[in-house]
């Protein structure tokens, strides 16, 4: 059975909004976009590369898909461009229609949790969710996330959209951790009891 792995960049206070660019996500007047870029280092790149090696597909919510599509397909200065372009991308959206604009993209039909339940039953490599906070929250509430790879940055922002924000309990079990040269803790968790 395939695993669903949430691969997320967070601040110490759990903010996941707009780690990559100032204009990435300004919802709610968020003015701290691009907070994660100063912490990139080779160790973080290795972890991302290792994750992509075991990934058969990427799962994205509509907002993250549209943002990634606006940036990645034509980016020439990053080794992940080719991987992102060539990897199958499943998109959870109730407003988008086929055909999707980015190569190797497929719209999930119907309810996202039901569609992901079916994807997990199919043979193949793991499916990684990148960003997509609303989707991650929905999948978490449905018990569909098998692993969380959290890149916890040594930074407190005090505001912004958070990964875990609905007040529900989620016991986790640490299965691996690494620290980068810039102080990012890469912690891998599984839901307790799995």
Secondary structure as UniProt FT lines:
FT   STRAND          4..11
FT   TURN            12..13
FT   TURN            17..18
FT   TURN            22..23
FT   HELIX           27..29
FT   TURN            33..36
FT   HELIX           37..39
FT   HELIX           42..53
FT   STRAND          55..61
FT   HELIX           62..71
FT   TURN            73..74
FT   HELIX           80..86
FT   STRAND          88..92
FT   TURN            103..104
FT   STRAND          105..107
FT   HELIX           112..121
FT   STRAND          126..130
FT   HELIX           133..141
FT   TURN            142..143
FT   STRAND          147..153
FT   STRAND          172..179
FT   TURN            181..182
FT   STRAND          185..191
FT   TURN            192..193
//
